[in-house]
Amino acid sequence: MLGSMSDKAIPEEILAHYEQEADEDLRLRRGLGELELLRTQEIIRRHLPPGSARILDVGGASGIHAEWLLDDGHSVHLVDPLPRHVEQATQRLGKYDGFSAEVGDARTLNAANRSYDAVLLLGPLYHLTESADRVTAWCEARRVVKGHGVVFGASITRYAPLFDGLTGGALFDSTFRALTEENLSTGQHRNPTRAPGWFTTAYFHHPDELAEEVAGAGLRVVELVGVEGLAAWVPELAERWKDPEGKETILFAARAIESEPSLRGLSAHLMAVATPGHKHGA
């Protein structure tokens, strides 16, 4: 969740966003936000190696994903640049024998070569605004994952601010519209006035670009999918989500288009699944 390679410190506005405004744990457990959580679980579970895996959760925040992975029987080491997140995760998950956590940077991981069965990058790519930094994060994941292992990387879709602003009303604000036009043109997002709900300094990926960054790090893309599909942009579906049959229908809709190239950008998030290409057992 860091800025540029020239400055390892967390940009102040990003720190403030996660310290004062954003609660990722609550967002992913509440209402339609749970769609992202359940779909992320589906995608990761179908690619994890069999048995108990050793997983490195980079940018793991307060442990929202580490928790279910631990419940699945895996061991998880969480790395996050915010000490507050590491403290929260440790307090909640310290009861698990297979859990540990430390403050760290996705671009300079404190881990041995080929020491993990899987590496999660489910947050760092959002806030590494320079391509070289994002590729470095992928390269570090490639370095520490075993030859038979897998790397998962999530990004925010280039079109997310457009859809969010249109359905939520912010796009009708001239300032937000100007920010969105910049997003669409360059992928770069800034919120200079720190308007609530307008996110913070970030980079939004075009689906093709995410695959290119993975390849640029020497990794092989196994699959690239859209996570949520259309449902995240339809607030009226929140009522349907409360019903088990409604929830399953919404999940079905997301699964149905996840791999369709022309529709990946409809999702709020993309997930790239990659392997290092090392020989088995290396």
N, C-alpha and C positions, 0 to 999 in steps of 0.2 A: 504494500500500500504506500510505496514511497514515490518520490518525485523524479528527479533526474540523476544520472550517474555523477554529475558534477557536484551534487549536494545530497549527501546521504540522509540528512535530517528530514523528518516528516514535514511537509509543508504545513504551515500553521492552520490554514483553512481546512485541510483534510483532518487534522487532529481535532479541531473544534467540531467538525461535522460528526465524527464518531464519538466524541466525548460528550457532546451536548444535545445533538439532534437525533442521530440515527441509533436505533436499537435493532440490529439485524436479527438477533435471536427472536425478539417479539414479532418482527415483521414476517418471518418465515413460519411462525407457528399460528398466525392469526388470519382467518378469512382466506381470500384467494391467494394471499402470500404463501400459503401452504402448498399451492400448486408447484411453485418453484422447488420447494423442499422435496416433495414426493417424487417429482420428475428427476431431480438430481440424484436421489437415492436409486431410482430405477436404472438410470444410465450407468452409475458407478457400479452397482451390484452386478450387472450383467457382464462387466469386464474385469472385475477383480479375480485374481487367481484363486483356485479352490483352497479351502482350509483357512487357517488363521494367518493373516497377512500383517506385515510390519508396514505401517502407513505413516507418511510424513504429510501433515496437514499445514501447508504454507499459507499464511494469511487466514488462519483458522478462527480469528476473532475470539468470541467467548466460548467456543466449542460446540456450536450447533450441529456441525457434521461429525465432529469427533465423538459426540455422545452416541449417535446411532451406530457408528462404526464399532465402538467399544461394545455396545449391546449385541452386535453381530458376532462378537468373539475376536475381533482384531485388536492389535495394539496400535496406539496412536501417539506420535510425538507432534505436538502443536507448536508452530512458530508464528508469531505475530509481532509487528513493530510497535504496537501500543502496550505498554506495561499494564494498563488497566484491563485490557482484554485477557492478557496472560493470567492476571490475578483472578479474574472472574472464572476463567476456564479451570484454573487450578482448584479454586474453592468448590466448584460444582462437580468436577470430575476426578478430583484427587482420590476418591474412594475406589477408583478402578486401579487394579494392579498394573494394567497395561498402558496407563496414561502418564505422559510427562509433557512439560511445556517450557518454552523459553522465549525471550524477546529476540527477534532476529529479522533479517532482511532477505527477501526472496532472491536477490541477486548475489548474495554471498552467504550461502547456507553453511551452517556449522555442522556438517555431516560428512562422513567418509564416502568415498566413491562406491557406487553400487551397493548401498547398504539398506535400501528400502524396496519392498515389493511394489509399492505404489506411492505416487506423489500427487497431492491435490494442490492446484493453483486456482482456488475458487474465490479469489478476491484481489490478489496482487495486480492482475492485468488491468483492472479497472482504473488504477491510479498511476500506472507507469505511462506517462504521456509521451515518451520518446520510444520509437521503434527499437532502437538499440538496447534499451533497458528491458523491454518486454522479451526480446530474443535472449538476452542474458538470463532472465528468469527461467525461460524454457531450457536454456543450456545447463543451468544449475540443476534443474529437475532431471535432465538427462544424465548428468554426472552422477547423481546420487541414487538413481533407480537401478535395480538389478536388470540383467540382460533379458530376463523373462517378464519383467515388470511392465507397468503401465503408468502413464502420466495423464491426468485430467486437468484441463484448463478451461475456465469459464470467462466469458467476456460479455459486456453489455452491447447490445446490437446498435448499429449506427442509427437505426430508425426509431429507437425507443423514445427519445425526447419528443419526436414528432407525434407518435401515437399517444403518448402519455399526455402531452399538451393539448392534443385535439379532444380526447375523451374527458380529460379533467378540467379543461377550460383555459389553461395557462397560455395556450397558443394564441389566444385572442388578445393577449397582452403584447404590445409592440416590442417591449424589451425581451421577453421570452422568445418571441418569434425571431428576433435578430440573433439570439443565442442559438436557436435551433437551425437557422440557416448556416451558421458557422459550423455547427455539429455535422450537418449533412455534407458540407463542402470538405472539411478537414478531419472530422472525427474528434477534434479537440473541443472539450467543454469547460467553460469557466462560469462561475457564479460570483462576479465581482461585488455585487451588493449583498451577497449571502441571503438572498430571498429564501424563506422557508419553503421546503418542498422542491427546490430547484437543483438539488444535489450539490456536489462540490467538484473541485478540479478533477477531471477524468478524461479518459479516452474511450471512444465508442467504435467498435470494430465493424467493418463490412465483413460478411461471412467469408468471402474469398481471401481477404487479407489475413484473417486468423489462421487459415490453413497455410498461407505463405510463411507466416512467422514460425509456425511449428516446423515446417520443412527447413527454414533457415537455421534452426537450431540443431539440425541433423536428426530430427525425429520423424517417424513415419506416421501419418494420419491413418488411424483405424476407422474412425467415423467422425463426422462433424454434424451436429444436430441442433435444431432449435429446441429450446427447453419447454416453453409454456404454450407456444402457438398463439392463437387469437384471444383466448379466454382472458388473459391478463388485462386486456384493454376493454373488457366489457363488464363494468361494475355491477350491472344487473345480475350477473351470474353468481354473485356472492350468496344470494339466497339459495340458488340451486346447489351450491357447494356444501351447504349445511346438511343436505340430504344424501345418504350413501349412494343411491342410484344416480343422483345428479352429479355427485363427485366423480363416479366412475365414468359417466358420459363425458365430462369435461376432460378427464385424463385420456379417454379414448381419442378425443378430438386432437389433443396435443400429440399423442403417439402417431396418429394417422398421417401427419404432415411433417414429422420431425426431420426426415431426411430429404424432403423435396427441395432441391436447390432454389427454385423460384419463390419458396415460402419461408426459408430459414430466417430471413430478416424480419419476418412478422413477429417472431418471439422477442421478448424483452432480453433474454439471455441466450447465448450460444454455448455449446459445450464441445470442445475438441478432445478426442481420446487418441492418445499417441503411444507408440512404443519406441524404444531406443534403437532397435535393430541390432543389439549385441547378440552374439551366439548364445543359445540356451545354456544356462548354467555358468555363463561368464561372470 
